[in-house]
């Protein structure tokens, strides 16, 4: 009887180990086996990820995804994601990688793994008429600047740089106020401004200042996928080393960033 109980216990442990091994299946091996890399990316954030006239997702980040797929020798499938679902898609296994303008923060590192080094990032800048002739943040002291209610950078812009903030609930209202001359500039995420400047109605405007309050972006994978993290990490280092990210900035009409320049110098 004792032997039978021990046998059953041993069998149970074996099944548990097998189940654990299955649950911890290597995503990188799975990608190679199925011949497809599934990447979540933006489809509404020009020029980082957006739909072309044919409905295809194109942009800065889809090109990074394509490079990773090429290195793996597999096909690429892009899945559109937004801020509210991108991490859930990753955790649910609906995507293998997430390259979606995602800020790399300590809280997010608790639930997904970010690839080191970071590949890009964003900061705070302003959209302003070229006629304003802004040269530095000091030029905005005492001047009305459109802001978005609740934005994390509002306090610093008002206290450190002395801007007179005019807050709006959404970007449409802020852009409208800027166009109507109610503000000398609109302070916002520099990558969003880049996308807005591609529209012909902003041809007389510029993003003239050096961005501040930089926040790094990271490529994310599910927790525990070390082999995939290591592979993408090497790809990211190569992007910095070769200046590939700077080439993409030029291709997609993105104002050259200090981050890309500094990372190129670091790894070159």
N, C-alpha and C positions, 0 to 999 in steps of 0.2 A: 504493500500500500504506500509506504514511504517512497519507494523507488518510483512508483507511478506518479506521485505528487511532484517529485523532483523532475521527472521527465516532462511533465506538463509545464512546470515552471520554466524549465530550460527552453521549451518550445515557445512559450510566451515571450521570453526575453529575446529570442531569435527574431520573432515576428516584430517586436517593438523596435529592435535595431534595424531590421529591414525597412520598416515603415519610416523610421527617422532618416535613413539613407535616401529613401525615395523622396521624402519631403525636402531634403537638402540637395536635390538634383542640381547639377551644374548648368546654369543658364547658358554659358558660353558653349558648352558641348551641345546643348539642345539647339542653339542657333545654327551651329555648323551642320548638325544632323538634318535639320529641316530645310537648310539652305536659304533662310530668310531672317533678316534682322528687322525687328519691329521697333520703331522709334516714335515716341510722342513728341510732337513739336507744335508750335503755334501756327495757326492758319489765318490769324486776324491781327498780326502785329508787324506790319511792314516797316523795314525791309528784313526783319529777322525771320519771319515765317508768314507767308500770305499766299492767297490763291491767285494764279495768273489767269488770263482770259479763258484758258481751256479748263480751268478748275483744278489744275495741278498745284500742289503745295511747293513753293519755291522760296528762296531767300538764304540769308546768311547761315542759319542753323541747319536747314535741310542739306546744305552743302557739306557741313561737318558730319552729319549722319551718313551721307553718301560716301564720304571718305572712309569712315569706319567700316561700312559694309564692304567697300572695295578691299580694304586690308584683310577682311575675313574671307573674301572670296564668295560672298553670298549676295542675294538680292535684297533690296531695301523696300520696306513698307512703312510709309509715314501715316501716323494716326493723329488727327487734330486733337489738341487738348487745350484747356483753358486753366486759369489759376485755380478754379474751384474743384477741378477733377484730376489734375495731372498726377498728384501723388497717389491718389486712390487707384488710378489706372495702373500705376507701377506696382503697387502693393498687391493688386488683384491679378497680376500677371498678364494684363491686356497689352502691355508694352514691355520691351526688354530694357530699354534705355529711355531716359527723359532728357531732352535737350530743348528746353522751353523757357528761356529767359528767367530761370529760377534762381532767386537769391540764395546763396549758401549761408545758412544761419545755424547757430548751435541747436535751436529747437528742432529744426528740420533734420539735423544729423542724428537725432534720437530715433527717427522713424525710417529714414532711408540712408544709404551710403552715398556720399559725394566723392567724385573722382578728384584726386589731387594731381597736378595743380588745377586751379580754376582756369577756365578757358576764356572768360570775358567778364563783363560787369557793366554796371550803369552808375551814373551819378546825377547830380542836380545841376541844371543849367537854365538858361532863359531863351525864350523866343522873343525877338524884338525887331522893330523896323530897322533897316540898315541906316536910315536917317538919324536914329538915336545915337549912333556912333559910340556905342558902349565899348570900353576897353578893359574895364576891371569891375569886380563886384563893388568896389568903393564908389563907382559912378552911380550906383543905384541908391545911395544914401539919401533918405528923405523923399524918395520918389515912390509913386504908386506902382505896386507890382501885383499882378493877378496871382492868386494862390488857390489851391484846392483845400477846402475845409478838412481839417484833421491830418493833413500831410505831415510826416515826421520832421521835415526840414523847415517848416514855417517858423518855428521858434528861433532857430539859429539865424535865419535870414533877417528876422526882425531885430533880434538882440545883438548879433555880431556885426551885421552889415547895415543895419539901420533902415531897412526898407519899410515903406508904409504899405502893409499888406491889405489887399482887397480880396476877401475870400469868396469863393463860389462853390456851389454844391457839386458841379460837374465840369468836365473839360469843355463841353460845347458852350456853356455860358462864359467860361474864362476866355476861350478863343474869340468869342463874339465881342467881349469887352475890350480885348486887345485890338481887334480890328476896328472897333469904334473909337479908339483912342482914350478909353477910360483908364488904361494902365500903360505905362511906358514899356512894360515887358510882362511875360508870363513865365513864372518859375515852375518847372516840371521835370519829370524824368527825361534825361537827355536822349535816351534811345527812342522814346515816344516822340520827342520833338523832331528827331531825324526823320521818322516816318511821316510826320505831318508836313515837313518841309518839301517832301516829294510832290505835294499837291501844287498845281500851278497858281492857286490863289495866294500862296505865300512866297512868291518869287521876289517880293520886295522886303523880305524878312531874313533874319540870320540868327544863328546860335553863336554869338560872338565871344563868349567868355570861356575860361577854363572850367571844366566841371569840378564840382566839389562833392563831398559826402559820398565817396565811392562805395558801392556795395558789390562784392564779387558774385558772379554767376557760376553755378556748378552743374556738371552732368551727373545725374543721379541714377542709381540702380537699387534693386531690392537689397535689403540687409543680407550680409553673408556671402555675396557673390564675388569672392576675392579674385578669381581668375579673370572675370569680366572687367572688374575695376582695374586690375593691373594692365590689361590689354588696352583699355581706353586711356589710361594714364599715360602710356607710352605714346599713343597717338597724339594726345594733347601736348606732350612735351615736344614732339616733332613739329606740331603746328606753330608753337612758339619759336622753336629753333630755326625753322626755315622761313619765318615771316609770312606763313600762309594766312594767318588771321589778318595781317595788315593788307595782304592782297585782296581778301574778301571785303575789308572795309572800303578799299578803293572801288572794287567792282560794284558794291551795293550803295555807293555814295554816302558812306558813313564818315563823319568827321574823325580823323585819326585820333586815337585815344592814347593817353600816357601809359595806361595799363598794357596795351599791346606792345608799345614801344619798349617799356621796361622789361616785360617778359621775354621779348626777343633778345634784348641785350643780356639777360640773365642766362638763357639757355644756348645762345649762339656760340 
